[in-house]
Amino acid sequence: MPALVEAFSSPRPAVEAVRELGDPIAVWPAVFHALWSGVLRVRLDEPLHERAIVSVARQEAGAA
C-alpha cells in the first residue's frame, strides 16, 4: 500500500497512477481496496471512472 499512497500523494486521475504502478489487472483491485478502506479518497458526488481524481485521504501520524 505504500506505493499507492506515494502515487496519489498529489491528486491525479486514477488511470495515470494505475499505469505508472504496473499491470492494471493487479493494480486496480488495490486502488479500490484503498478507496473502500479510506486510505485514498475520491469525490462521491460524481460517477467513479478511470479519470476520476484520487488523492490520499489523510496523512499518517508523524509523517512530514
mmCIF file of the N, C-alpha and C atoms, coordinates in Angstrom:
data_MODEL
# 
_entry.id   MODEL 
# 
loop_
_atom_site.group_PDB 
_atom_site.id 
_atom_site.type_symbol 
_atom_site.label_atom_id 
_atom_site.label_alt_id 
_atom_site.label_comp_id 
_atom_site.label_asym_id 
_atom_site.label_entity_id 
_atom_site.label_seq_id 
_atom_site.pdbx_PDB_ins_code 
_atom_site.Cartn_x 
_atom_site.Cartn_y 
_atom_site.Cartn_z 
_atom_site.occupancy 
_atom_site.B_iso_or_equiv 
_atom_site.pdbx_formal_charge 
_atom_site.auth_seq_id 
_atom_site.auth_comp_id 
_atom_site.auth_asym_id 
_atom_site.auth_atom_id 
_atom_site.pdbx_PDB_model_num 
ATOM 1   N N  . MET A 1 1  ? 0.813   -1.210 0.000   1.00 0.00 ? 1  MET A N  1 
ATOM 2   C CA . MET A 1 1  ? 0.000   0.000  0.000   1.00 0.00 ? 1  MET A CA 1 
ATOM 3   C C  . MET A 1 1  ? 0.854   1.271  0.000   1.00 0.00 ? 1  MET A C  1 
ATOM 4   N N  . PRO A 1 2  ? 2.078   1.257  0.485   1.00 0.00 ? 2  PRO A N  1 
ATOM 5   C CA . PRO A 1 2  ? 2.889   2.479  0.441   1.00 0.00 ? 2  PRO A CA 1 
ATOM 6   C C  . PRO A 1 2  ? 3.074   3.021  -0.974  1.00 0.00 ? 2  PRO A C  1 
ATOM 7   N N  . ALA A 1 3  ? 3.178   2.148  -1.957  1.00 0.00 ? 3  ALA A N  1 
ATOM 8   C CA . ALA A 1 3  ? 3.337   2.617  -3.341  1.00 0.00 ? 3  ALA A CA 1 
ATOM 9   C C  . ALA A 1 3  ? 2.095   3.364  -3.807  1.00 0.00 ? 3  ALA A C  1 
ATOM 10  N N  . LEU A 1 4  ? 0.913   2.903  -3.397  1.00 0.00 ? 4  LEU A N  1 
ATOM 11  C CA . LEU A 1 4  ? -0.329  3.602  -3.748  1.00 0.00 ? 4  LEU A CA 1 
ATOM 12  C C  . LEU A 1 4  ? -0.368  4.982  -3.110  1.00 0.00 ? 4  LEU A C  1 
ATOM 13  N N  . VAL A 1 5  ? -0.025  5.053  -1.851  1.00 0.00 ? 5  VAL A N  1 
ATOM 14  C CA . VAL A 1 5  ? -0.035  6.338  -1.144  1.00 0.00 ? 5  VAL A CA 1 
ATOM 15  C C  . VAL A 1 5  ? 0.932   7.306  -1.818  1.00 0.00 ? 5  VAL A C  1 
ATOM 16  N N  . GLU A 1 6  ? 2.092   6.826  -2.186  1.00 0.00 ? 6  GLU A N  1 
ATOM 17  C CA . GLU A 1 6  ? 3.073   7.680  -2.867  1.00 0.00 ? 6  GLU A CA 1 
ATOM 18  C C  . GLU A 1 6  ? 2.557   8.120  -4.235  1.00 0.00 ? 6  GLU A C  1 
ATOM 19  N N  . ALA A 1 7  ? 1.948   7.205  -4.972  1.00 0.00 ? 7  ALA A N  1 
ATOM 20  C CA . ALA A 1 7  ? 1.455   7.526  -6.318  1.00 0.00 ? 7  ALA A CA 1 
ATOM 21  C C  . ALA A 1 7  ? 0.359   8.585  -6.292  1.00 0.00 ? 7  ALA A C  1 
ATOM 22  N N  . PHE A 1 8  ? -0.433  8.598  -5.216  1.00 0.00 ? 8  PHE A N  1 
ATOM 23  C CA . PHE A 1 8  ? -1.530  9.559  -5.104  1.00 0.00 ? 8  PHE A CA 1 
ATOM 24  C C  . PHE A 1 8  ? -1.221  10.664 -4.095  1.00 0.00 ? 8  PHE A C  1 
ATOM 25  N N  . SER A 1 9  ? 0.058   10.896 -3.801  1.00 0.00 ? 9  SER A N  1 
ATOM 26  C CA . SER A 1 9  ? 0.415   11.947 -2.839  1.00 0.00 ? 9  SER A CA 1 
ATOM 27  C C  . SER A 1 9  ? -0.041  13.320 -3.318  1.00 0.00 ? 9  SER A C  1 
ATOM 28  N N  . SER A 1 10 ? -0.119  13.498 -4.618  1.00 0.00 ? 10 SER A N  1 
ATOM 29  C CA . SER A 1 10 ? -0.746  14.680 -5.216  1.00 0.00 ? 10 SER A CA 1 
ATOM 30  C C  . SER A 1 10 ? -1.975  14.185 -5.966  1.00 0.00 ? 10 SER A C  1 
ATOM 31  N N  . PRO A 1 11 ? -3.100  14.882 -5.851  1.00 0.00 ? 11 PRO A N  1 
ATOM 32  C CA . PRO A 1 11 ? -4.309  14.434 -6.555  1.00 0.00 ? 11 PRO A CA 1 
ATOM 33  C C  . PRO A 1 11 ? -4.050  14.269 -8.052  1.00 0.00 ? 11 PRO A C  1 
ATOM 34  N N  . ARG A 1 12 ? -4.543  13.159 -8.596  1.00 0.00 ? 12 ARG A N  1 
ATOM 35  C CA . ARG A 1 12 ? -4.353  12.884 -10.021 1.00 0.00 ? 12 ARG A CA 1 
ATOM 36  C C  . ARG A 1 12 ? -5.384  11.888 -10.513 1.00 0.00 ? 12 ARG A C  1 
ATOM 37  N N  . PRO A 1 13 ? -5.592  11.807 -11.831 1.00 0.00 ? 13 PRO A N  1 
ATOM 38  C CA . PRO A 1 13 ? -6.531  10.822 -12.365 1.00 0.00 ? 13 PRO A CA 1 
ATOM 39  C C  . PRO A 1 13 ? -6.085  9.403  -12.003 1.00 0.00 ? 13 PRO A C  1 
ATOM 40  N N  . ALA A 1 14 ? -7.022  8.592  -11.607 1.00 0.00 ? 14 ALA A N  1 
ATOM 41  C CA . ALA A 1 14 ? -6.716  7.233  -11.164 1.00 0.00 ? 14 ALA A CA 1 
ATOM 42  C C  . ALA A 1 14 ? -5.929  6.452  -12.204 1.00 0.00 ? 14 ALA A C  1 
ATOM 43  N N  . VAL A 1 15 ? -6.341  6.535  -13.454 1.00 0.00 ? 15 VAL A N  1 
ATOM 44  C CA . VAL A 1 15 ? -5.708  5.734  -14.500 1.00 0.00 ? 15 VAL A CA 1 
ATOM 45  C C  . VAL A 1 15 ? -4.227  6.070  -14.673 1.00 0.00 ? 15 VAL A C  1 
ATOM 46  N N  . GLU A 1 16 ? -3.840  7.301  -14.453 1.00 0.00 ? 16 GLU A N  1 
ATOM 47  C CA . GLU A 1 16 ? -2.425  7.675  -14.587 1.00 0.00 ? 16 GLU A CA 1 
ATOM 48  C C  . GLU A 1 16 ? -1.572  6.945  -13.559 1.00 0.00 ? 16 GLU A C  1 
ATOM 49  N N  . ALA A 1 17 ? -2.018  6.930  -12.322 1.00 0.00 ? 17 ALA A N  1 
ATOM 50  C CA . ALA A 1 17 ? -1.258  6.248  -11.274 1.00 0.00 ? 17 ALA A CA 1 
ATOM 51  C C  . ALA A 1 17 ? -1.274  4.743  -11.484 1.00 0.00 ? 17 ALA A C  1 
ATOM 52  N N  . VAL A 1 18 ? -2.412  4.204  -11.889 1.00 0.00 ? 18 VAL A N  1 
ATOM 53  C CA . VAL A 1 18 ? -2.507  2.760  -12.120 1.00 0.00 ? 18 VAL A CA 1 
ATOM 54  C C  . VAL A 1 18 ? -1.501  2.333  -13.182 1.00 0.00 ? 18 VAL A C  1 
ATOM 55  N N  . ARG A 1 19 ? -1.442  3.041  -14.281 1.00 0.00 ? 19 ARG A N  1 
ATOM 56  C CA . ARG A 1 19 ? -0.495  2.699  -15.351 1.00 0.00 ? 19 ARG A CA 1 
ATOM 57  C C  . ARG A 1 19 ? 0.948   2.827  -14.879 1.00 0.00 ? 19 ARG A C  1 
ATOM 58  N N  . GLU A 1 20 ? 1.207   3.802  -14.027 1.00 0.00 ? 20 GLU A N  1 
ATOM 59  C CA . GLU A 1 20 ? 2.560   4.013  -13.508 1.00 0.00 ? 20 GLU A CA 1 
ATOM 60  C C  . GLU A 1 20 ? 2.977   2.891  -12.553 1.00 0.00 ? 20 GLU A C  1 
ATOM 61  N N  . LEU A 1 21 ? 2.021   2.358  -11.803 1.00 0.00 ? 21 LEU A N  1 
ATOM 62  C CA . LEU A 1 21 ? 2.328   1.366  -10.774 1.00 0.00 ? 21 LEU A CA 1 
ATOM 63  C C  . LEU A 1 21 ? 2.524   -0.050 -11.311 1.00 0.00 ? 21 LEU A C  1 
ATOM 64  N N  . GLY A 1 22 ? 2.005   -0.341 -12.490 1.00 0.00 ? 22 GLY A N  1 
ATOM 65  C CA . GLY A 1 22 ? 2.205   -1.691 -13.029 1.00 0.00 ? 22 GLY A CA 1 
ATOM 66  C C  . GLY A 1 22 ? 1.021   -2.210 -13.808 1.00 0.00 ? 22 GLY A C  1 
ATOM 67  N N  . ASP A 1 23 ? 0.858   -3.517 -13.803 1.00 0.00 ? 23 ASP A N  1 
ATOM 68  C CA . ASP A 1 23 ? -0.202  -4.195 -14.546 1.00 0.00 ? 23 ASP A CA 1 
ATOM 69  C C  . ASP A 1 23 ? -1.567  -3.777 -13.994 1.00 0.00 ? 23 ASP A C  1 
ATOM 70  N N  . PRO A 1 24 ? -2.393  -3.122 -14.816 1.00 0.00 ? 24 PRO A N  1 
ATOM 71  C CA . PRO A 1 24 ? -3.700  -2.662 -14.331 1.00 0.00 ? 24 PRO A CA 1 
ATOM 72  C C  . PRO A 1 24 ? -4.565  -3.766 -13.722 1.00 0.00 ? 24 PRO A C  1 
ATOM 73  N N  . ILE A 1 25 ? -4.443  -5.000 -14.222 1.00 0.00 ? 25 ILE A N  1 
ATOM 74  C CA . ILE A 1 25 ? -5.220  -6.112 -13.668 1.00 0.00 ? 25 ILE A CA 1 
ATOM 75  C C  . ILE A 1 25 ? -4.856  -6.342 -12.199 1.00 0.00 ? 25 ILE A C  1 
ATOM 76  N N  . ALA A 1 26 ? -3.630  -6.088 -11.846 1.00 0.00 ? 26 ALA A N  1 
ATOM 77  C CA . ALA A 1 26 ? -3.184  -6.254 -10.463 1.00 0.00 ? 26 ALA A CA 1 
ATOM 78  C C  . ALA A 1 26 ? -3.375  -4.991 -9.633  1.00 0.00 ? 26 ALA A C  1 
ATOM 79  N N  . VAL A 1 27 ? -3.278  -3.821 -10.262 1.00 0.00 ? 27 VAL A N  1 
ATOM 80  C CA . VAL A 1 27 ? -3.285  -2.561 -9.516  1.00 0.00 ? 27 VAL A CA 1 
ATOM 81  C C  . VAL A 1 27 ? -4.692  -2.057 -9.208  1.00 0.00 ? 27 VAL A C  1 
ATOM 82  N N  . TRP A 1 28 ? -5.636  -2.166 -10.158 1.00 0.00 ? 28 TRP A N  1 
ATOM 83  C CA . TRP A 1 28 ? -6.988  -1.646 -9.906  1.00 0.00 ? 28 TRP A CA 1 
ATOM 84  C C  . TRP A 1 28 ? -7.612  -2.207 -8.630  1.00 0.00 ? 28 TRP A C  1 
ATOM 85  N N  . PRO A 1 29 ? -7.538  -3.528 -8.368  1.00 0.00 ? 29 PRO A N  1 
ATOM 86  C CA . PRO A 1 29 ? -8.124  -4.022 -7.112  1.00 0.00 ? 29 PRO A CA 1 
ATOM 87  C C  . PRO A 1 29 ? -7.511  -3.371 -5.872  1.00 0.00 ? 29 PRO A C  1 
ATOM 88  N N  . ALA A 1 30 ? -6.221  -3.101 -5.911  1.00 0.00 ? 30 ALA A N  1 
ATOM 89  C CA . ALA A 1 30 ? -5.569  -2.446 -4.773  1.00 0.00 ? 30 ALA A CA 1 
ATOM 90  C C  . ALA A 1 30 ? -6.065  -1.013 -4.615  1.00 0.00 ? 30 ALA A C  1 
ATOM 91  N N  . VAL A 1 31 ? -6.284  -0.323 -5.735  1.00 0.00 ? 31 VAL A N  1 
ATOM 92  C CA . VAL A 1 31 ? -6.815  1.046  -5.679  1.00 0.00 ? 31 VAL A CA 1 
ATOM 93  C C  . VAL A 1 31 ? -8.216  1.038  -5.077  1.00 0.00 ? 31 VAL A C  1 
ATOM 94  N N  . PHE A 1 32 ? -9.077  0.127  -5.544  1.00 0.00 ? 32 PHE A N  1 
ATOM 95  C CA . PHE A 1 32 ? -10.437 0.060  -4.997  1.00 0.00 ? 32 PHE A CA 1 
ATOM 96  C C  . PHE A 1 32 ? -10.421 -0.300 -3.515  1.00 0.00 ? 32 PHE A C  1 
ATOM 97  N N  . HIS A 1 33 ? -9.548  -1.208 -3.121  1.00 0.00 ? 33 HIS A N  1 
ATOM 98  C CA . HIS A 1 33 ? -9.439  -1.556 -1.699  1.00 0.00 ? 33 HIS A CA 1 
ATOM 99  C C  . HIS A 1 33 ? -9.017  -0.329 -0.881  1.00 0.00 ? 33 HIS A C  1 
ATOM 100 N N  . ALA A 1 34 ? -8.052  0.421  -1.389  1.00 0.00 ? 34 ALA A N  1 
ATOM 101 C CA . ALA A 1 34 ? -7.592  1.622  -0.683  1.00 0.00 ? 34 ALA A CA 1 
ATOM 102 C C  . ALA A 1 34 ? -8.694  2.677  -0.608  1.00 0.00 ? 34 ALA A C  1 
ATOM 103 N N  . LEU A 1 35 ? -9.514  2.784  -1.652  1.00 0.00 ? 35 LEU A N  1 
ATOM 104 C CA . LEU A 1 35 ? -10.651 3.714  -1.616  1.00 0.00 ? 35 LEU A CA 1 
ATOM 105 C C  . LEU A 1 35 ? -11.667 3.265  -0.572  1.00 0.00 ? 35 LEU A C  1 
ATOM 106 N N  . TRP A 1 36 ? -12.041 1.997  -0.604  1.00 0.00 ? 36 TRP A N  1 
ATOM 107 C CA . TRP A 1 36 ? -13.069 1.487  0.307   1.00 0.00 ? 36 TRP A CA 1 
ATOM 108 C C  . TRP A 1 36 ? -12.613 1.485  1.757   1.00 0.00 ? 36 TRP A C  1 
ATOM 109 N N  . SER A 1 37 ? -11.319 1.339  1.989   1.00 0.00 ? 37 SER A N  1 
ATOM 110 C CA . SER A 1 37 ? -10.837 1.322  3.372   1.00 0.00 ? 37 SER A CA 1 
ATOM 111 C C  . SER A 1 37 ? -10.428 2.704  3.874   1.00 0.00 ? 37 SER A C  1 
ATOM 112 N N  . GLY A 1 38 ? -10.579 3.730  3.030   1.00 0.00 ? 38 GLY A N  1 
ATOM 113 C CA . GLY A 1 38 ? -10.351 5.098  3.478   1.00 0.00 ? 38 GLY A CA 1 
ATOM 114 C C  . GLY A 1 38 ? -8.924  5.596  3.381   1.00 0.00 ? 38 GLY A C  1 
ATOM 115 N N  . VAL A 1 39 ? -8.044  4.840  2.762   1.00 0.00 ? 39 VAL A N  1 
ATOM 116 C CA . VAL A 1 39 ? -6.663  5.292  2.585   1.00 0.00 ? 39 VAL A CA 1 
ATOM 117 C C  . VAL A 1 39 ? -6.597  6.347  1.482   1.00 0.00 ? 39 VAL A C  1 
ATOM 118 N N  . LEU A 1 40 ? -7.361  6.109  0.413   1.00 0.00 ? 40 LEU A N  1 
ATOM 119 C CA . LEU A 1 40 ? -7.475  7.067  -0.686  1.00 0.00 ? 40 LEU A CA 1 
ATOM 120 C C  . LEU A 1 40 ? -8.877  7.641  -0.688  1.00 0.00 ? 40 LEU A C  1 
ATOM 121 N N  . ARG A 1 41 ? -9.046  8.777  -1.344  1.00 0.00 ? 41 ARG A N  1 
ATOM 122 C CA . ARG A 1 41 ? -10.377 9.380  -1.430  1.00 0.00 ? 41 ARG A CA 1 
ATOM 123 C C  . ARG A 1 41 ? -10.651 9.853  -2.852  1.00 0.00 ? 41 ARG A C  1 
ATOM 124 N N  . VAL A 1 42 ? -11.938 9.936  -3.145  1.00 0.00 ? 42 VAL A N  1 
ATOM 125 C CA . VAL A 1 42 ? -12.422 10.403 -4.434  1.00 0.00 ? 42 VAL A CA 1 
ATOM 126 C C  . VAL A 1 42 ? -13.760 11.083 -4.172  1.00 0.00 ? 42 VAL A C  1 
ATOM 127 N N  . ARG A 1 43 ? -14.116 12.030 -5.012  1.00 0.00 ? 43 ARG A N  1 
ATOM 128 C CA . ARG A 1 43 ? -15.413 12.708 -4.846  1.00 0.00 ? 43 ARG A CA 1 
ATOM 129 C C  . ARG A 1 43 ? -16.536 11.697 -5.045  1.00 0.00 ? 43 ARG A C  1 
ATOM 130 N N  . LEU A 1 44 ? -17.522 11.734 -4.181  1.00 0.00 ? 44 LEU A N  1 
ATOM 131 C CA . LEU A 1 44 ? -18.642 10.808 -4.273  1.00 0.00 ? 44 LEU A CA 1 
ATOM 132 C C  . LEU A 1 44 ? -19.868 11.426 -4.919  1.00 0.00 ? 44 LEU A C  1 
ATOM 133 N N  . ASP A 1 45 ? -19.782 12.696 -5.296  1.00 0.00 ? 45 ASP A N  1 
ATOM 134 C CA . ASP A 1 45 ? -20.933 13.347 -5.926  1.00 0.00 ? 45 ASP A CA 1 
ATOM 135 C C  . ASP A 1 45 ? -20.872 13.265 -7.452  1.00 0.00 ? 45 ASP A C  1 
ATOM 136 N N  . GLU A 1 46 ? -19.961 12.462 -7.979  1.00 0.00 ? 46 GLU A N  1 
ATOM 137 C CA . GLU A 1 46 ? -19.887 12.215 -9.414  1.00 0.00 ? 46 GLU A CA 1 
ATOM 138 C C  . GLU A 1 46 ? -19.543 10.736 -9.625  1.00 0.00 ? 46 GLU A C  1 
ATOM 139 N N  . PRO A 1 47 ? -19.860 10.188 -10.796 1.00 0.00 ? 47 PRO A N  1 
ATOM 140 C CA . PRO A 1 47 ? -19.581 8.765  -11.034 1.00 0.00 ? 47 PRO A CA 1 
ATOM 141 C C  . PRO A 1 47 ? -18.084 8.449  -10.930 1.00 0.00 ? 47 PRO A C  1 
ATOM 142 N N  . LEU A 1 48 ? -17.796 7.278  -10.409 1.00 0.00 ? 48 LEU A N  1 
ATOM 143 C CA . LEU A 1 48 ? -16.416 6.815  -10.329 1.00 0.00 ? 48 LEU A CA 1 
ATOM 144 C C  . LEU A 1 48 ? -16.018 6.277  -11.706 1.00 0.00 ? 48 LEU A C  1 
ATOM 145 N N  . HIS A 1 49 ? -14.938 6.793  -12.260 1.00 0.00 ? 49 HIS A N  1 
ATOM 146 C CA . HIS A 1 49 ? -14.457 6.367  -13.568 1.00 0.00 ? 49 HIS A CA 1 
ATOM 147 C C  . HIS A 1 49 ? -12.940 6.474  -13.578 1.00 0.00 ? 49 HIS A C  1 
ATOM 148 N N  . GLU A 1 50 ? -12.315 5.981  -14.634 1.00 0.00 ? 50 GLU A N  1 
ATOM 149 C CA . GLU A 1 50 ? -10.852 5.913  -14.646 1.00 0.00 ? 50 GLU A CA 1 
ATOM 150 C C  . GLU A 1 50 ? -10.158 7.272  -14.591 1.00 0.00 ? 50 GLU A C  1 
ATOM 151 N N  . ARG A 1 51 ? -10.828 8.343  -15.003 1.00 0.00 ? 51 ARG A N  1 
ATOM 152 C CA . ARG A 1 51 ? -10.230 9.679  -14.966 1.00 0.00 ? 51 ARG A CA 1 
ATOM 153 C C  . ARG A 1 51 ? -10.603 10.446 -13.693 1.00 0.00 ? 51 ARG A C  1 
ATOM 154 N N  . ALA A 1 52 ? -11.326 9.812  -12.773 1.00 0.00 ? 52 ALA A N  1 
ATOM 155 C CA . ALA A 1 52 ? -11.688 10.460 -11.508 1.00 0.00 ? 52 ALA A CA 1 
ATOM 156 C C  . ALA A 1 52 ? -10.405 10.838 -10.756 1.00 0.00 ? 52 ALA A C  1 
ATOM 157 N N  . ILE A 1 53 ? -10.422 12.000 -10.135 1.00 0.00 ? 53 ILE A N  1 
ATOM 158 C CA . ILE A 1 53 ? -9.260  12.481 -9.386  1.00 0.00 ? 53 ILE A CA 1 
ATOM 159 C C  . ILE A 1 53 ? -9.231  11.803 -8.016  1.00 0.00 ? 53 ILE A C  1 
ATOM 160 N N  . VAL A 1 54 ? -8.121  11.146 -7.739  1.00 0.00 ? 54 VAL A N  1 
ATOM 161 C CA . VAL A 1 54 ? -7.934  10.400 -6.493  1.00 0.00 ? 54 VAL A CA 1 
ATOM 162 C C  . VAL A 1 54 ? -6.781  11.036 -5.730  1.00 0.00 ? 54 VAL A C  1 
ATOM 163 N N  . SER A 1 55 ? -6.901  11.049 -4.402  1.00 0.00 ? 55 SER A N  1 
ATOM 164 C CA . SER A 1 55 ? -5.824  11.584 -3.563  1.00 0.00 ? 55 SER A CA 1 
ATOM 165 C C  . SER A 1 55 ? -5.756  10.790 -2.267  1.00 0.00 ? 55 SER A C  1 
ATOM 166 N N  . VAL A 1 56 ? -4.711  11.032 -1.509  1.00 0.00 ? 56 VAL A N  1 
ATOM 167 C CA . VAL A 1 56 ? -4.555  10.396 -0.199  1.00 0.00 ? 56 VAL A CA 1 
ATOM 168 C C  . VAL A 1 56 ? -5.580  11.011 0.745   1.00 0.00 ? 56 VAL A C  1 
ATOM 169 N N  . ALA A 1 57 ? -6.257  10.172 1.516   1.00 0.00 ? 57 ALA A N  1 
ATOM 170 C CA . ALA A 1 57 ? -7.322  10.643 2.393   1.00 0.00 ? 57 ALA A CA 1 
ATOM 171 C C  . ALA A 1 57 ? -6.790  11.364 3.623   1.00 0.00 ? 57 ALA A C  1 
ATOM 172 N N  . ARG A 1 58 ? -5.698  10.886 4.165   1.00 0.00 ? 58 ARG A N  1 
ATOM 173 C CA . ARG A 1 58 ? -5.165  11.505 5.389   1.00 0.00 ? 58 ARG A CA 1 
ATOM 174 C C  . ARG A 1 58 ? -3.674  11.195 5.487   1.00 0.00 ? 58 ARG A C  1 
ATOM 175 N N  . GLN A 1 59 ? -2.983  12.025 6.209   1.00 0.00 ? 59 GLN A N  1 
ATOM 176 C CA . GLN A 1 59 ? -1.561  11.804 6.450   1.00 0.00 ? 59 GLN A CA 1 
ATOM 177 C C  . GLN A 1 59 ? -1.397  10.892 7.658   1.00 0.00 ? 59 GLN A C  1 
ATOM 178 N N  . GLU A 1 60 ? -0.408  10.036 7.617   1.00 0.00 ? 60 GLU A N  1 
ATOM 179 C CA . GLU A 1 60 ? -0.092  9.191  8.763   1.00 0.00 ? 60 GLU A CA 1 
ATOM 180 C C  . GLU A 1 60 ? 0.484   10.059 9.878   1.00 0.00 ? 60 GLU A C  1 
ATOM 181 N N  . ALA A 1 61 ? 0.230   9.698  11.102  1.00 0.00 ? 61 ALA A N  1 
ATOM 182 C CA . ALA A 1 61 ? 0.763   10.441 12.246  1.00 0.00 ? 61 ALA A CA 1 
ATOM 183 C C  . ALA A 1 61 ? 2.287   10.432 12.190  1.00 0.00 ? 61 ALA A C  1 
ATOM 184 N N  . GLY A 1 62 ? 2.865   11.595 12.336  1.00 0.00 ? 62 GLY A N  1 
ATOM 185 C CA . GLY A 1 62 ? 4.310   11.713 12.335  1.00 0.00 ? 62 GLY A CA 1 
ATOM 186 C C  . GLY A 1 62 ? 4.932   11.868 10.962  1.00 0.00 ? 62 GLY A C  1 
ATOM 187 N N  . ALA A 1 63 ? 4.108   11.792 9.915   1.00 0.00 ? 63 ALA A N  1 
ATOM 188 C CA . ALA A 1 63 ? 4.655   11.960 8.560   1.00 0.00 ? 63 ALA A CA 1 
ATOM 189 C C  . ALA A 1 63 ? 4.907   13.441 8.302   1.00 0.00 ? 63 ALA A C  1 
ATOM 190 N N  . ALA A 1 64 ? 5.966   13.716 7.586   1.00 0.00 ? 64 ALA A N  1 
ATOM 191 C CA . ALA A 1 64 ? 6.283   15.120 7.310   1.00 0.00 ? 64 ALA A CA 1 
ATOM 192 C C  . ALA A 1 64 ? 6.193   15.414 5.852   1.00 0.00 ? 64 ALA A C  1 
# 
